């Protein structure tokens, strides 16, 4: 075999080996990308499932407590309409708001741990914007409800709202806060 024939064969062999190496690298990159895409899809699915579960639990809290808070507003109106009922709220220690709310203000709280995890993850860039926006709006409304609950709770322990001379004003403030809470919970319920 002559030298030029050996050179051609070697060149073809090297070109073939180079092509196989390039193909192998490209195939490895493609497979890595596919595995990463599948992993991200699995993680998104898991996170979405956690968010859905959390929102279902939070909706159950709204469904339970919204009618109750509405009833408490009506109860406050009844007390405001009767001087003898107003006087029954007065104790030696101040005003007994517990008479207005047999079950307290709320026993269950709204959770946002799954949302906190998702919102801090880099994976959110791969989630549908409209879905992410709707979920973030629901959790924002939930924050507003939680803030109003804190304001209601703080009202019970405020020195001025324990003053018997401020009973009517305090009840009106409580009614306003609870009406705000009912409105916020109604919005939250529709967003869930």
N, C-alpha and C positions, 0 to 999 in steps of 0.2 A: 504494500500500500504506500502510496506516495505521501509526501509530507503535506501537501495542500489538502488531500482527502482527510488526513488525520486531523488537521487544523479545523476543517469544516465540521467533522464529527465532534470534536472537542467543543467547538463553539456552539453547536446545536445542543450538546449535552449540558453545557454551562447555562445556556439560555433556558433550556427546559428546567434545570434545577432552580434557576433564579425565578422563573415563572411559578414553580411549585412553592417556593419560599414566600413570594409575594401573595400567592393565592392562600397559603396557610395563614399568613399574618392577617389578611383581609377576612378570612373565614373566622379566625379567632376573635377579631374585633367585632364582627357581626354577631357572633354567638354571645360574646360578653354583653353587647348592647341589648340583645334580646333577653338575656337572663336578667339584666338590670331593669328592663322595662317590665318584665313579668313580676319581678320582686316589688317594684314600685306599685304595680296594679294590685298585688296582694296586700301590701301595706295600706294603700288607699281604701281597699275594700274593708279591711279590718277596722281602720279608723272611722270610716263611714258607719260601720255597724255599731261601734261604741257611741258615736254621736247620736245615731238614731235611738239606741237604747236609753241614753241619757235624756234625750228630748221626750221620749215616751214617759219616763219616770217623772220628769218635770211637768208634763202635761197632766199626769194623774194628780200631782200636787195642786195645780191650778184648778182642775175640775172639782177637787174636794173643797178647797178653801175659798174659791170665788163666791159661791152661793152663801157660804157662811159669813164672809165679810159683808156681803150685801145685806144679810139679815141683821148684822150688828149695826149697820147704818140705820136700818129701820128701828131697831131697838133704842138707839140713841135718840131718834126722833120722838119715840114714845116717852122717853124720860124727859126730854126737853118740853114736852107738852103737859107734864103733870108735876106740880110743885111737890106733892107728897112722894112721888117716885124720885125726884131730884134729891130730896132730903134723905131718902133711904141709902143714897150713895155715900153719905158723909159718915166717917168713923172717927175715932179718937186719933188715928194715925194719918188722917187726910181723906182722900177720895178713893173709894173702892171701885176701881175700873173693872175688876174681875166680875162684878155683878152683870156688867154689860156683855161680857165675853166668857161664857161658860167654858169654852174650849181654849181660852187664851187667844193670843194673837195669831199664832201659827205654830204647828208642831213639826212640820216637815219643811225642809229647806230645799231651795233650787240648787242643783249641782251644776258645775261647769268645768269639772276636772278634765273630761274628754276634750272639750272645746279648747281649754288652755293648752293641752298637749298638741292638738292639731294645729292651732293657730301659731304655735312656735316652731312647727316643723317646716322643713324646706319643701316638703311634698305638696304643700298647698298650691305651689305654682303649677302643679299638674292637674288640679281639680277644676271643674267647670266654674267659671267666674260667677255666673248667676246663682248657682247652688251655694257657693261659698258666701256670696253676698246675703242671700236669704237667711242662711244659718247665722251669720254674724249679726244680722239685724235682730233675730230672735234672742240671741244671747245679750245683745245690748239692751233690749227691752227687759230681759230678765234682771240685768244689773239695776235698772231703774226700779223694778219691783222690790228688789232687795234693799235698795237705799230707802225707799218709802217705808218698808217694814222696820228698818232701823229707826227712822224718824218717829214712827208710831210708838215703838218701844221706848225711845228716849223721852217721849212726851209723858209717859206714865211716871217717870222718875224725876221729872223736872220739878224744882221747888215751887215754881209759880203755878204749875198745874195741880199741885197738891193743896193749894190754898183754897179753903172752903168758900171764900169770897169770890173766887174766880171759877167756880164750878160751871156756870153756864158757858162762859168763854172757853174754858178748857174742853167741855163737851163739844162745842162747835168746832174747835180746832181739831179734835179727834175725828169728828164726823167728816170734816173736809179732807183730812189725811186718808181716812178710809175710803171716801168717795174717789180720791185720786188713785188709791190702791186698786179699787174695783175696776176703774177705767184702765189702768195699766195691765191688770191681770186679764181683762177682756182682750186687749190688744195682743198680749202674750199668747193667750189661748188660740187666737186666730193665726198667729205666726207659727206656732208649733204644728 
